[in-house]
Amino acid sequence: MTSLAPTVLEKLATPLKIGSVEIKSRVLQSPLSGVTDLIFRRLVRRYAPTSMMYTEMVSATEIHHLQQLPKIMEIDPQEHPISIQLFDCRPDFMAEAATKAVAEGAKTVDINMGCPVNKITKKGGGSSLLRQPEIAQEIVKTVVSAVEVPVTVKTRIGWNDEEITILDFAKRMEDAGAAMLTLHARTRAQGYNGTARWEWIRRVKEILSIPVIANGDIFSVEAALRCLEETGADGVMCSRGTLGYPFLVGEIDYFLKTGKELATPTPLQRLECAKEHLKGLWEYKGQRGIYQSRKHLTWYCKGFAGASLLRDEVSRINSLQEGYELINKAIKQLNFS
Ligand SMILES: Cc1cc2nc3c(=O)[nH]c(=O)nc-3n(C[C@H](O)[C@H](O)[C@H](O)COP(=O)(O)O)c2cc1C
């Protein structure tokens, strides 16, 4: 295991200060569209009670036009600290959405400037803001003046290899009033491919005064430590590493706080967690939750004999009972093997 320098450890033991908000953990759960709903966040929080979590990204245009707030903005009154992530390219819509997010209970408002999806970038949102830094700046300024809570930005290192603009962009975000910057160290063109280029996080950290959170390829405690060591970042944010594994944020947090590794959950524990996740989605979203649970269940079914067949079966379930029966059968087999 990488060992961190004493000065790094000392800093990581102090709370993370996002403007006026203090967070007792330097490990964050990222916003993941289609994943980080209230049910998933509840599971992550069990192991990482003090970590910052994010809703799935929400469209400010949608918030503006809909009578009711989208369900993905819903926050459990018990869950803190929590941030609502917004995306759009219209400063006025963003300010309106941010005000509503704060009324819902968001402790910070995060602005998505990293989403690579065409549907979003074509409309000027997500990572396309990297190419329109003036508009990005205007959005941050407008939102900052609309709400009392800290406003943060999550972005990428640039549009593509020819346009790695993050040094200028990050400075602009800070100047506009952003209270923290999370950097997914890939370009928009990379999507989720190739490795995250953490060296850019280090370079951004060197020029900003606000906290910089490292994101990209944090799949283990070891990776988190290496990233913190190499970048000097103020914290790490976990993303794909948490799919079917809501234990990761807690594992890293525990190591940073104690210097000790938690035991890795066994396949049985992971399957019990999968069942709980499925039940939660059913209770919260009904039949839609069952359909959504299919992908989650396939992510949980890894690393034991029969996992591949089970993945195939759970990817087609139509009811809570069907899911329970399949997972219970697998649990029984594991108990007897
Ligand atoms: C399924 C999926 C959904 C995502 N949804 C969001 C989102 O809503 N907002 C956001 O800022 N990033 C989103 N991301 C990007 C992640 O938060 C993160 O920046 C990216 O996956 C890099 O981290 P990783 O290499 O550890 O996965 C999403 C990524 C995935 C795979």
The ligand as a Gaussian input file, in Angstrom:
#p B3LYP/6-31G(d) Opt

LIG

0 1
 C      -23.083000       5.838000     -15.577000
 C      -22.380000       7.160000     -15.347000
 C      -23.136000       8.277000     -15.051000
 C      -22.514000       9.512000     -14.802000
 N      -23.281000      10.584000     -14.476000
 C      -22.683000      11.752000     -14.126000
 C      -23.450000      12.861000     -13.669000
 O      -24.670000      12.830000     -13.564000
 N      -22.751000      14.002000     -13.333000
 C      -21.385000      14.085000     -13.421000
 O      -20.808000      15.124000     -13.094000
 N      -20.664000      13.049000     -13.841000
 C      -21.256000      11.886000     -14.179000
 N      -20.495000      10.818000     -14.569000
 C      -19.033000      10.941000     -14.534000
 C      -18.468000      10.464000     -13.188000
 O      -18.982000      11.229000     -12.109000
 C      -16.919000      10.540000     -13.163000
 O      -16.529000      11.868000     -13.391000
 C      -16.281000       9.634000     -14.205000
 O      -16.920000       8.380000     -14.236000
 C      -14.783000       9.464000     -13.937000
 O      -14.494000       8.749000     -12.779000
 P      -14.102000       7.160000     -12.808000
 O      -12.988000       6.999000     -13.797000
 O      -13.687000       6.875000     -11.391000
 O      -15.350000       6.444000     -13.215000
 C      -21.086000       9.610000     -14.873000
 C      -20.349000       8.481000     -15.204000
 C      -20.960000       7.265000     -15.430000
 C      -20.115000       6.063000     -15.752000

